[in-house]
Amino acid sequence: MPSFERDSRHIVIAGASSLLGAELKSLLEESRFAEWDLRLVDEESAVGTLTEAGGEPAVIQPVEESSFDRARYVFFTSSFEFTLANLELAHRSGAVTIDLSGHSAAGANSLAWFPGLEKLRGEVLPGKPTRTFIPSAVAEAMVRLSLSLQDLGLSRLTSIVLQPVSAAGKRGIEELETQTSQLLSFQNTGKQVFDAQVAFNTLDRFGPASRIDLRQALAILRTEVRSCLRGTAVVPAIQLVHVPVFYGVTFSACGELDPSVDTARVVSACKAAGFSVLQPPETPSNVTGAEAVAIQLGAAQGEPSKPGTWWFWGAADNVRLPAANAVKLAEKLAE
């Protein structure tokens, strides 16, 4: 990488208008990068949006050939398709790319990272990687759970993930809000984003004309988890379900362990893996997980009918957690 790029104090947020992009910008402005130059770019639909960066007015720009020039870090926080279209341009600029869209999870040359992952896998960060990705909050949860339980004889892990509409961005939040109001007023619901009734409803897929593909989201989640585990542990079976909430992802998981394992060992393993383990009467929820930068896990419950089978219930902030991890990775690479 040229010296001017190694010493650069320029950061590009590609997808600046997204929920992740806005959260990332806020966290960068509170970090060691507070005095760095932030460049905001996004998809055509967001170009021209007036926002602020570093306390000064800023306008979101389109991606052009020179958008990533002299950037030290480029964060991708928009859609899978937007990242696909622009990632190679960012690589050619010499910048370090940190992808939060899920696109890079399938890349053989892209390094997965979240705090503590190297320790869980018994590895060290390989030098200064230039192609990295931050797994989604629930992918991180599944990876932590699998790796934490492998020494307890884990043979199978399955999970149902309950996804909020914030995974679809601001448009998803607005549509749930509108549908909720319309249904309470006995009106027909608008379905522009999801092509389905998402208010007061749970779904494993959206309508055929939906702008959001829940099946694609599930495929990305599974790829993220496999990429992080890399054959070192049990890969969980995962199902993804829409639930009519605005923020925060929750999940239920079931693991089959050595029948001799007791509650104390399960709790200890989960704490060692970085979970915030809540004790009754506290329980993880969309509310308790809001703005937290740790994944919450309830007390593990044994299945009475099948010794060695354990149930887990957890929650995480699906926006704050990956954004905070991305900033931590950039700080680590800048050391």
FISELUM-18546 format. One line per field, with one value per residue: residue number from 1; chain; x, y, z of N, C-alpha, C in turn. Coordinates in steps of 0.02 Angstrom, whole numbers. Example, Ala and Ser with C-alpha at 12.3 -4.5 7.8 and 13.67 -1.06 7.14 Angstrom:
BEGIN
nr 1; 2
kette A; A
n.X 660; 642
n.Y -284; -112
n.Z 390; 354
ca.X 615; 684
ca.Y -225; -53
ca.Z 390; 357
c.X 660; 645
c.Y -165; 2
c.Z 390; 394
//
This chain:
BEGIN
nr 1; 2; 3; 4; 5; 6; 7; 8; 9; 10; 11; 12; 13; 14; 15; 16; 17; 18; 19; 20; 21; 22; 23; 24; 25; 26; 27; 28; 29; 30; 31; 32; 33; 34; 35; 36; 37; 38; 39; 40; 41; 42; 43; 44; 45; 46; 47; 48; 49; 50; 51; 52; 53; 54; 55; 56; 57; 58; 59; 60; 61; 62; 63; 64; 65; 66; 67; 68; 69; 70; 71; 72; 73; 74; 75; 76; 77; 78; 79; 80; 81; 82; 83; 84; 85; 86; 87; 88; 89; 90; 91; 92; 93; 94; 95; 96; 97; 98; 99; 100; 101; 102; 103; 104; 105; 106; 107; 108; 109; 110; 111; 112; 113; 114; 115; 116; 117; 118; 119; 120; 121; 122; 123; 124; 125; 126; 127; 128; 129; 130; 131; 132; 133; 134; 135; 136; 137; 138; 139; 140; 141; 142; 143; 144; 145; 146; 147; 148; 149; 150; 151; 152; 153; 154; 155; 156; 157; 158; 159; 160; 161; 162; 163; 164; 165; 166; 167; 168; 169; 170; 171; 172; 173; 174; 175; 176; 177; 178; 179; 180; 181; 182; 183; 184; 185; 186; 187; 188; 189; 190; 191; 192; 193; 194; 195; 196; 197; 198; 199; 200; 201; 202; 203; 204; 205; 206; 207; 208; 209; 210; 211; 212; 213; 214; 215; 216; 217; 218; 219; 220; 221; 222; 223; 224; 225; 226; 227; 228; 229; 230; 231; 232; 233; 234; 235; 236; 237; 238; 239; 240; 241; 242; 243; 244; 245; 246; 247; 248; 249; 250; 251; 252; 253; 254; 255; 256; 257; 258; 259; 260; 261; 262; 263; 264; 265; 266; 267; 268; 269; 270; 271; 272; 273; 274; 275; 276; 277; 278; 279; 280; 281; 282; 283; 284; 285; 286; 287; 288; 289; 290; 291; 292; 293; 294; 295; 296; 297; 298; 299; 300; 301; 302; 303; 304; 305; 306; 307; 308; 309; 310; 311; 312; 313; 314; 315; 316; 317; 318; 319; 320; 321; 322; 323; 324; 325; 326; 327; 328; 329; 330; 331; 332; 333; 334; 335
kette A; A; A; A; A; A; A; A; A; A; A; A; A; A; A; A; A; A; A; A; A; A; A; A; A; A; A; A; A; A; A; A; A; A; A; A; A; A; A; A; A; A; A; A; A; A; A; A; A; A; A; A; A; A; A; A; A; A; A; A; A; A; A; A; A; A; A; A; A; A; A; A; A; A; A; A; A; A; A; A; A; A; A; A; A; A; A; A; A; A; A; A; A; A; A; A; A; A; A; A; A; A; A; A; A; A; A; A; A; A; A; A; A; A; A; A; A; A; A; A; A; A; A; A; A; A; A; A; A; A; A; A; A; A; A; A; A; A; A; A; A; A; A; A; A; A; A; A; A; A; A; A; A; A; A; A; A; A; A; A; A; A; A; A; A; A; A; A; A; A; A; A; A; A; A; A; A; A; A; A; A; A; A; A; A; A; A; A; A; A; A; A; A; A; A; A; A; A; A; A; A; A; A; A; A; A; A; A; A; A; A; A; A; A; A; A; A; A; A; A; A; A; A; A; A; A; A; A; A; A; A; A; A; A; A; A; A; A; A; A; A; A; A; A; A; A; A; A; A; A; A; A; A; A; A; A; A; A; A; A; A; A; A; A; A; A; A; A; A; A; A; A; A; A; A; A; A; A; A; A; A; A; A; A; A; A; A; A; A; A; A; A; A; A; A; A; A; A; A; A; A; A; A; A; A; A; A; A; A; A; A; A; A; A; A; A; A; A; A; A; A; A; A; A; A; A; A; A; A; A; A; A; A; A; A
n.X 43; 34; 131; 62; -65; -57; -34; -146; -286; -417; -583; -708; -881; -979; -1135; -1198; -1323; -1396; -1462; -1359; -1251; -1272; -1264; -1134; -1061; -1088; -1025; -893; -863; -851; -739; -562; -549; -608; -564; -536; -557; -717; -798; -947; -1043; -1165; -1306; -1397; -1526; -1511; -1425; -1376; -1438; -1448; -1342; -1235; -1061; -932; -978; -1005; -1103; -1147; -1159; -1227; -1142; -1135; -1066; -914; -778; -670; -706; -653; -522; -367; -419; -408; -482; -627; -793; -924; -1093; -1217; -1333; -1320; -1310; -1264; -1138; -1079; -1070; -975; -865; -742; -691; -658; -558; -461; -416; -329; -371; -415; -544; -695; -824; -995; -1107; -1129; -1091; -954; -934; -931; -813; -653; -537; -567; -569; -652; -711; -737; -739; -636; -644; -528; -469; -567; -557; -429; -325; -224; -236; -204; -75; -96; -239; -321; -443; -590; -730; -873; -972; -1152; -1254; -1327; -1264; -1139; -1180; -1220; -1098; -1017; -1089; -1079; -938; -911; -970; -909; -811; -888; -941; -1025; -1138; -1240; -1325; -1458; -1557; -1681; -1705; -1764; -1810; -1806; -1894; -1804; -1695; -1720; -1697; -1731; -1846; -1914; -1945; -2030; -2135; -2187; -2230; -2329; -2418; -2459; -2530; -2630; -2699; -2748; -2839; -2930; -2905; -2854; -2694; -2540; -2415; -2287; -2149; -2129; -2225; -2321; -2418; -2340; -2358; -2419; -2393; -2308; -2182; -2104; -2060; -2071; -2189; -2204; -2170; -2091; -1969; -1874; -1786; -1814; -1769; -1646; -1580; -1571; -1487; -1370; -1343; -1318; -1203; -1114; -1098; -1042; -923; -857; -838; -769; -755; -709; -793; -957; -1075; -1215; -1389; -1501; -1646; -1740; -1850; -1972; -2024; -2147; -2075; -1980; -1840; -1690; -1629; -1683; -1660; -1685; -1605; -1551; -1451; -1359; -1273; -1138; -1210; -1167; -1135; -1161; -1267; -1185; -1063; -1106; -1150; -1030; -951; -1019; -1007; -868; -854; -892; -1024; -1155; -1222; -1379; -1465; -1608; -1732; -1711; -1714; -1661; -1710; -1788; -1791; -1701; -1584; -1558; -1447; -1340; -1174; -1140; -1187; -1335; -1380; -1493; -1516; -1462; -1571; -1606; -1670; -1797; -1846; -1745; -1592; -1442; -1480; -1499; -1579; -1568; -1588; -1579; -1527; -1489; -1425; -1458; -1406; -1319; -1219; -1142; -1093; -1016; -920; -856; -792; -704; -624; -562; -490; -403; -329; -265; -170
n.Y -60; 112; 243; 362; 318; 230; 321; 395; 491; 474; 416; 316; 298; 187; 182; 270; 321; 220; 127; 59; 130; 261; 237; 189; 302; 389; 321; 319; 453; 467; 401; 358; 404; 524; 649; 626; 632; 611; 532; 524; 411; 335; 236; 279; 323; 386; 489; 658; 682; 779; 784; 767; 775; 754; 863; 958; 1018; 897; 817; 674; 580; 514; 354; 362; 348; 400; 397; 322; 356; 383; 343; 268; 176; 89; 72; -38; -25; -41; -118; -291; -299; -170; -170; -275; -214; -115; -151; -201; -88; -12; -94; -83; 44; 34; 41; -20; -131; -145; -242; -239; -289; -421; -473; -505; -621; -740; -736; -801; -735; -648; -589; -641; -554; -520; -455; -557; -672; -732; -785; -878; -966; -1007; -938; -807; -636; -622; -532; -379; -375; -336; -356; -374; -434; -397; -497; -512; -469; -581; -686; -680; -716; -851; -909; -885; -962; -1094; -1114; -1097; -1206; -1319; -1388; -1451; -1562; -1538; -1591; -1561; -1416; -1308; -1171; -1042; -890; -729; -601; -423; -282; -181; -236; -222; -91; 88; 102; -16; -3; 108; 54; -47; 32; 109; 8; -45; 62; 78; -46; -42; 56; -4; -5; -44; -117; -44; -114; -91; -113; -244; -323; -394; -426; -366; -315; -365; -499; -652; -719; -830; -793; -658; -568; -605; -492; -420; -301; -344; -491; -624; -752; -739; -664; -760; -853; -776; -758; -892; -915; -822; -877; -1004; -963; -900; -1007; -1103; -1244; -1281; -1310; -1365; -1333; -1233; -1273; -1163; -1063; -926; -802; -679; -557; -447; -326; -177; -150; -243; -406; -569; -737; -914; -1058; -1229; -1347; -1499; -1584; -1667; -1784; -1779; -1650; -1507; -1371; -1266; -1280; -1255; -1121; -1059; -1083; -1007; -877; -864; -860; -735; -693; -596; -651; -664; -674; -754; -649; -584; -572; -594; -477; -383; -255; -253; -280; -169; -48; -111; -179; -307; -478; -536; -670; -785; -882; -1047; -1182; -1345; -1484; -1578; -1700; -1753; -1789; -1694; -1608; -1438; -1279; -1115; -940; -784; -611; -466; -306; -267; -168; -77; -167; -234; -117; -59; -160; -148; -24; -54; -149; -70; 16; -76; -118; 0; 14
n.Z 0; -44; 36; 64; 79; 185; 286; 282; 337; 306; 297; 224; 223; 153; 111; 192; 227; 282; 424; 492; 439; 488; 626; 636; 594; 700; 806; 762; 771; 905; 937; 924; 799; 786; 739; 609; 429; 365; 234; 147; 59; -50; -112; -263; -230; -109; -128; -111; 7; 151; 288; 431; 472; 582; 651; 558; 417; 293; 135; 63; -56; -227; -278; -358; -478; -409; -277; -171; -162; -81; 40; 200; 271; 219; 250; 223; 230; 178; 67; 13; -126; -161; -102; -174; -299; -280; -204; -259; -321; -210; -155; -255; -233; -130; -1; 165; 180; 269; 291; 323; 268; 238; 117; 96; 167; 99; 33; -3; 31; 130; 294; 438; 583; 755; 923; 1020; 940; 885; 1001; 1041; 936; 951; 888; 811; 758; 589; 545; 459; 396; 241; 186; 260; 361; 460; 556; 565; 709; 757; 692; 751; 880; 860; 823; 935; 1027; 976; 976; 1112; 1171; 1123; 1194; 1286; 1236; 1125; 1004; 919; 859; 850; 791; 802; 733; 769; 676; 669; 592; 569; 509; 377; 358; 360; 282; 307; 443; 438; 362; 446; 552; 486; 441; 564; 620; 523; 529; 660; 642; 563; 425; 256; 232; 178; 70; 17; 38; 95; 33; 103; 251; 386; 511; 670; 643; 603; 498; 379; 259; 141; 32; -147; -223; -140; -82; 0; 32; 126; 122; 58; 157; 257; 194; 185; 322; 362; 286; 342; 470; 443; 382; 488; 577; 503; 492; 617; 721; 776; 653; 663; 632; 558; 564; 500; 551; 524; 641; 714; 766; 800; 828; 872; 885; 924; 986; 990; 1043; 1032; 1105; 1098; 1217; 1307; 1417; 1549; 1582; 1684; 1745; 1796; 1725; 1594; 1604; 1644; 1530; 1433; 1484; 1477; 1341; 1308; 1318; 1392; 1528; 1594; 1749; 1822; 1899; 1779; 1601; 1431; 1303; 1169; 1219; 1331; 1266; 1190; 1126; 1184; 1184; 1196; 1181; 1248; 1355; 1420; 1572; 1547; 1506; 1550; 1456; 1517; 1466; 1392; 1435; 1430; 1332; 1298; 1317; 1250; 1266; 1189; 1156; 1057; 1003; 845; 767; 838; 891; 781; 720; 822; 835; 712; 723; 827; 764; 665; 749; 806; 694; 668; 762
ca.X 0; 74; 139; 11; -126; -45; -38; -207; -335; -482; -627; -768; -937; -1016; -1200; -1202; -1392; -1426; -1460; -1291; -1206; -1282; -1237; -1061; -1035; -1092; -974; -827; -853; -836; -681; -497; -553; -653; -536; -521; -604; -768; -829; -1010; -1069; -1221; -1343; -1425; -1586; -1492; -1379; -1402; -1466; -1408; -1329; -1178; -1003; -885; -1009; -1014; -1150; -1119; -1207; -1209; -1122; -1137; -1001; -881; -713; -623; -737; -614; -452; -334; -454; -373; -533; -693; -843; -984; -1147; -1280; -1359; -1277; -1300; -1223; -1069; -1056; -1056; -923; -810; -678; -666; -627; -496; -411; -390; -280; -400; -437; -618; -729; -891; -1048; -1166; -1134; -1067; -886; -930; -917; -748; -599; -483; -595; -561; -707; -685; -773; -695; -629; -650; -464; -460; -613; -532; -360; -284; -207; -253; -148; -47; -141; -281; -350; -512; -620; -802; -902; -1035; -1211; -1258; -1349; -1212; -1091; -1209; -1218; -1029; -996; -1121; -1050; -869; -909; -997; -876; -775; -938; -968; -1079; -1145; -1290; -1349; -1508; -1580; -1731; -1687; -1822; -1781; -1848; -1898; -1746; -1649; -1737; -1681; -1781; -1909; -1947; -1973; -2086; -2192; -2217; -2266; -2389; -2464; -2488; -2579; -2686; -2738; -2785; -2893; -2971; -2892; -2812; -2624; -2494; -2366; -2238; -2082; -2128; -2277; -2353; -2434; -2287; -2383; -2458; -2387; -2243; -2176; -2039; -2043; -2114; -2225; -2162; -2147; -2056; -1902; -1830; -1790; -1797; -1730; -1577; -1553; -1554; -1428; -1312; -1330; -1286; -1136; -1074; -1082; -995; -858; -824; -821; -718; -745; -678; -844; -1022; -1111; -1285; -1444; -1532; -1706; -1749; -1921; -1990; -2070; -2168; -2044; -1940; -1767; -1664; -1638; -1685; -1651; -1690; -1559; -1553; -1389; -1353; -1207; -1125; -1260; -1138; -1124; -1211; -1282; -1128; -1015; -1135; -1148; -960; -927; -1050; -975; -799; -859; -907; -1094; -1179; -1271; -1425; -1492; -1678; -1788; -1695; -1713; -1646; -1767; -1773; -1781; -1640; -1526; -1550; -1386; -1287; -1122; -1128; -1246; -1364; -1402; -1527; -1491; -1476; -1622; -1602; -1731; -1809; -1860; -1686; -1531; -1390; -1508; -1504; -1610; -1538; -1628; -1534; -1547; -1434; -1442; -1437; -1374; -1262; -1166; -1094; -1061; -964; -867; -819; -747; -651; -577; -522; -442; -352; -286; -229; -119
ca.Y 0; 172; 274; 412; 284; 204; 377; 432; 499; 477; 358; 319; 256; 172; 162; 316; 337; 162; 126; 41; 185; 316; 216; 186; 371; 415; 289; 343; 522; 462; 357; 387; 431; 583; 705; 605; 655; 562; 541; 487; 393; 288; 220; 338; 347; 426; 543; 725; 688; 823; 757; 802; 734; 793; 925; 1003; 993; 853; 791; 607; 583; 450; 320; 377; 315; 428; 401; 289; 378; 406; 319; 216; 125; 96; 31; -50; -32; -40; -182; -341; -281; -110; -191; -313; -169; -65; -175; -206; -20; 7; -132; -55; 107; 19; 48; -78; -134; -177; -253; -257; -305; -493; -494; -533; -683; -796; -726; -841; -691; -599; -612; -626; -530; -486; -459; -623; -728; -768; -825; -934; -1015; -1024; -909; -737; -597; -630; -471; -323; -394; -279; -374; -401; -424; -400; -535; -483; -483; -649; -732; -680; -756; -922; -930; -887; -1018; -1156; -1121; -1102; -1271; -1376; -1428; -1484; -1618; -1517; -1633; -1531; -1351; -1280; -1106; -1002; -819; -686; -541; -363; -248; -137; -270; -197; -20; 138; 88; -70; 25; 151; 14; -78; 85; 126; -48; -51; 116; 64; -102; -21; 100; -45; 13; -90; -102; -37; -168; -72; -140; -316; -358; -439; -394; -380; -296; -416; -560; -683; -747; -857; -763; -602; -577; -614; -428; -386; -274; -379; -563; -655; -813; -717; -646; -822; -881; -736; -775; -957; -908; -788; -924; -1055; -931; -888; -1070; -1132; -1314; -1294; -1326; -1385; -1279; -1238; -1268; -1099; -1039; -854; -786; -609; -542; -378; -279; -128; -157; -295; -475; -619; -804; -973; -1110; -1292; -1383; -1566; -1588; -1727; -1786; -1768; -1579; -1477; -1301; -1223; -1283; -1221; -1049; -1038; -1083; -952; -816; -863; -846; -664; -677; -565; -700; -636; -721; -741; -645; -548; -613; -554; -456; -328; -195; -256; -282; -106; -9; -151; -202; -377; -519; -560; -740; -804; -943; -1106; -1226; -1414; -1515; -1635; -1763; -1779; -1767; -1670; -1558; -1373; -1225; -1050; -884; -727; -550; -420; -247; -286; -111; -53; -216; -239; -52; -53; -207; -121; 28; -88; -179; -16; 38; -129; -115; 63; 13
ca.Z 0; -46; 102; 77; 100; 253; 333; 269; 391; 272; 304; 183; 242; 92; 138; 248; 247; 314; 498; 511; 421; 535; 691; 629; 593; 768; 848; 739; 797; 977; 944; 908; 731; 789; 701; 540; 378; 347; 168; 148; -7; -44; -172; -296; -196; -50; -148; -101; 74; 195; 354; 459; 487; 621; 674; 501; 367; 242; 86; 40; -126; -263; -286; -421; -485; -361; -211; -119; -167; -20; 101; 237; 285; 187; 283; 183; 278; 142; 45; -17; -197; -164; -87; -232; -355; -266; -162; -295; -330; -147; -150; -302; -206; -79; 66; 202; 178; 326; 262; 370; 228; 229; 51; 97; 206; 55; 1; 26; 54; 177; 363; 485; 647; 808; 981; 1051; 894; 880; 1062; 1039; 886; 967; 836; 819; 699; 541; 519; 447; 339; 204; 168; 321; 368; 527; 553; 597; 781; 772; 669; 805; 935; 843; 823; 1005; 1061; 952; 1000; 1185; 1194; 1091; 1245; 1328; 1198; 1080; 945; 874; 880; 805; 815; 766; 741; 761; 645; 670; 527; 559; 464; 311; 355; 378; 246; 342; 504; 420; 340; 505; 588; 448; 442; 631; 627; 478; 554; 719; 618; 520; 356; 219; 243; 122; 70; -34; 51; 108; -4; 151; 314; 434; 577; 705; 603; 597; 431; 361; 195; 123; -30; -207; -248; -86; -94; 47; 23; 190; 107; 46; 222; 290; 161; 206; 392; 364; 258; 392; 524; 416; 370; 552; 609; 460; 505; 682; 771; 749; 618; 683; 585; 575; 529; 510; 551; 537; 696; 707; 812; 764; 836; 914; 862; 977; 958; 1032; 1019; 1068; 1096; 1127; 1248; 1347; 1470; 1615; 1592; 1727; 1731; 1812; 1671; 1536; 1618; 1642; 1460; 1398; 1508; 1450; 1269; 1298; 1327; 1454; 1551; 1642; 1796; 1838; 1853; 1718; 1541; 1372; 1262; 1123; 1259; 1372; 1222; 1153; 1135; 1216; 1139; 1212; 1168; 1310; 1355; 1481; 1604; 1507; 1534; 1528; 1433; 1562; 1432; 1356; 1467; 1385; 1286; 1333; 1282; 1261; 1242; 1188; 1121; 1040; 964; 778; 734; 878; 902; 725; 709; 873; 818; 655; 748; 866; 717; 636; 800; 813; 635; 667; 815
c.X 44; 75; 85; -54; -118; -53; -102; -251; -404; -519; -688; -820; -980; -1083; -1218; -1274; -1427; -1424; -1390; -1242; -1211; -1254; -1161; -1031; -1035; -1038; -904; -812; -840; -773; -616; -496; -594; -628; -520; -575; -651; -798; -890; -1035; -1124; -1252; -1377; -1485; -1571; -1448; -1413; -1433; -1419; -1402; -1273; -1123; -952; -912; -1021; -1066; -1115; -1175; -1183; -1199; -1132; -1068; -975; -812; -663; -648; -693; -541; -428; -369; -411; -420; -596; -739; -903; -1041; -1216; -1300; -1304; -1259; -1256; -1150; -1040; -1034; -994; -863; -744; -648; -630; -561; -442; -381; -336; -307; -412; -514; -644; -802; -940; -1111; -1179; -1105; -1000; -880; -912; -848; -692; -544; -506; -594; -622; -677; -741; -730; -695; -632; -585; -452; -505; -589; -460; -312; -263; -225; -194; -124; -97; -185; -312; -421; -544; -696; -823; -967; -1092; -1214; -1278; -1300; -1158; -1116; -1203; -1146; -1003; -1025; -1090; -980; -865; -929; -958; -838; -823; -972; -1025; -1080; -1195; -1314; -1399; -1534; -1635; -1717; -1748; -1798; -1829; -1848; -1840; -1693; -1661; -1725; -1739; -1848; -1948; -1980; -2035; -2147; -2226; -2258; -2332; -2441; -2498; -2543; -2641; -2730; -2778; -2843; -2939; -2966; -2852; -2739; -2586; -2439; -2309; -2170; -2084; -2178; -2312; -2372; -2380; -2308; -2426; -2452; -2316; -2240; -2108; -2018; -2093; -2148; -2179; -2135; -2109; -1987; -1850; -1840; -1767; -1757; -1657; -1543; -1532; -1492; -1365; -1293; -1294; -1214; -1089; -1051; -1031; -926; -821; -800; -767; -702; -716; -729; -908; -1056; -1185; -1333; -1486; -1594; -1715; -1823; -1930; -2037; -2086; -2142; -1997; -1865; -1751; -1680; -1638; -1679; -1662; -1644; -1563; -1488; -1389; -1281; -1197; -1174; -1232; -1128; -1180; -1219; -1222; -1077; -1041; -1131; -1077; -933; -955; -1020; -904; -799; -880; -980; -1105; -1236; -1314; -1453; -1565; -1684; -1773; -1694; -1699; -1709; -1744; -1757; -1716; -1577; -1512; -1487; -1331; -1237; -1098; -1193; -1271; -1389; -1436; -1496; -1511; -1525; -1614; -1670; -1745; -1818; -1799; -1623; -1477; -1414; -1523; -1536; -1578; -1584; -1584; -1561; -1485; -1462; -1414; -1404; -1311; -1205; -1118; -1059; -1004; -906; -824; -770; -690; -600; -532; -470; -386; -303; -243; -172; -49
c.Y 62; 207; 326; 380; 254; 259; 417; 435; 509; 411; 368; 272; 247; 141; 206; 330; 279; 168; 109; 98; 243; 299; 214; 256; 401; 386; 310; 412; 524; 422; 395; 419; 496; 641; 686; 632; 598; 580; 496; 475; 341; 275; 282; 366; 391; 485; 611; 736; 730; 791; 797; 751; 777; 859; 976; 974; 951; 827; 722; 608; 515; 419; 335; 344; 337; 427; 373; 309; 404; 384; 265; 158; 141; 46; 24; -68; -34; -111; -228; -321; -220; -127; -229; -267; -125; -89; -177; -137; 4; -30; -103; 10; 96; 25; -19; -77; -173; -182; -275; -280; -380; -518; -531; -598; -742; -791; -764; -797; -640; -628; -592; -603; -503; -496; -529; -682; -767; -812; -886; -988; -1036; -998; -838; -702; -599; -564; -414; -339; -333; -293; -408; -394; -433; -440; -496; -504; -555; -701; -737; -723; -830; -949; -935; -948; -1084; -1167; -1129; -1171; -1330; -1419; -1463; -1541; -1600; -1562; -1604; -1465; -1326; -1215; -1077; -929; -776; -617; -482; -329; -199; -170; -249; -121; 25; 126; 33; -46; 67; 109; -22; -27; 102; 70; -55; 1; 101; 7; -84; 26; 63; -24; -43; -69; -92; -89; -154; -105; -217; -356; -411; -399; -414; -359; -351; -484; -586; -721; -779; -834; -706; -616; -580; -548; -388; -360; -309; -454; -597; -719; -795; -698; -707; -853; -843; -753; -842; -955; -874; -837; -976; -1025; -920; -953; -1108; -1205; -1331; -1315; -1347; -1325; -1285; -1239; -1208; -1088; -966; -837; -711; -605; -468; -332; -234; -142; -218; -364; -521; -688; -857; -1026; -1171; -1330; -1450; -1576; -1657; -1729; -1773; -1694; -1549; -1403; -1255; -1222; -1248; -1146; -1023; -1034; -1024; -885; -809; -845; -774; -645; -639; -609; -669; -691; -703; -695; -606; -597; -570; -536; -402; -264; -197; -255; -217; -68; -47; -173; -272; -415; -546; -632; -753; -866; -1004; -1152; -1296; -1440; -1578; -1702; -1793; -1752; -1749; -1619; -1494; -1321; -1159; -997; -822; -668; -507; -361; -259; -229; -90; -103; -222; -174; -42; -99; -181; -67; -3; -120; -126; 9; -13; -127; -53; 65; 7
c.Z 0; 22; 116; 100; 169; 304; 326; 331; 361; 282; 260; 214; 180; 113; 196; 271; 282; 390; 523; 497; 469; 604; 690; 630; 663; 812; 827; 767; 872; 990; 931; 839; 728; 746; 629; 493; 359; 279; 164; 77; 1; -112; -199; -259; -136; -66; -140; -32; 117; 263; 385; 472; 524; 643; 620; 453; 314; 198; 63; -35; -160; -265; -356; -421; -431; -289; -155; -120; -100; 44; 134; 253; 246; 221; 236; 230; 244; 122; 17; -89; -205; -151; -146; -288; -343; -227; -198; -309; -267; -138; -195; -276; -154; -8; 98; 201; 238; 307; 316; 333; 222; 164; 55; 135; 162; 22; 35; 56; 105; 247; 405; 551; 691; 871; 1012; 1005; 889; 942; 1062; 990; 900; 915; 854; 754; 651; 512; 515; 386; 306; 182; 229; 319; 440; 523; 585; 670; 794; 745; 722; 864; 921; 846; 895; 1041; 1040; 979; 1075; 1210; 1167; 1141; 1293; 1290; 1151; 1018; 895; 904; 828; 834; 770; 784; 725; 739; 647; 602; 516; 517; 392; 305; 374; 344; 281; 406; 489; 399; 399; 544; 552; 451; 511; 641; 585; 504; 617; 702; 569; 446; 323; 225; 177; 127; 21; -24; 54; 66; 40; 213; 365; 505; 606; 670; 607; 531; 421; 291; 182; 55; -91; -235; -195; -108; -50; 41; 88; 179; 93; 112; 261; 260; 181; 278; 398; 338; 308; 447; 501; 407; 435; 584; 569; 477; 572; 735; 736; 716; 635; 624; 606; 532; 548; 502; 564; 596; 694; 762; 772; 767; 879; 889; 923; 945; 1012; 1002; 1063; 1052; 1131; 1151; 1281; 1405; 1540; 1631; 1635; 1711; 1743; 1756; 1609; 1546; 1614; 1571; 1422; 1419; 1479; 1376; 1255; 1302; 1392; 1478; 1606; 1687; 1812; 1900; 1788; 1659; 1480; 1333; 1214; 1162; 1298; 1328; 1186; 1175; 1172; 1163; 1159; 1199; 1234; 1302; 1422; 1512; 1563; 1543; 1506; 1506; 1474; 1526; 1396; 1389; 1417; 1335; 1325; 1287; 1301; 1232; 1245; 1149; 1109; 1002; 894; 739; 773; 882; 842; 711; 759; 859; 761; 677; 787; 820; 686; 685; 809; 754; 633; 719; 786
//
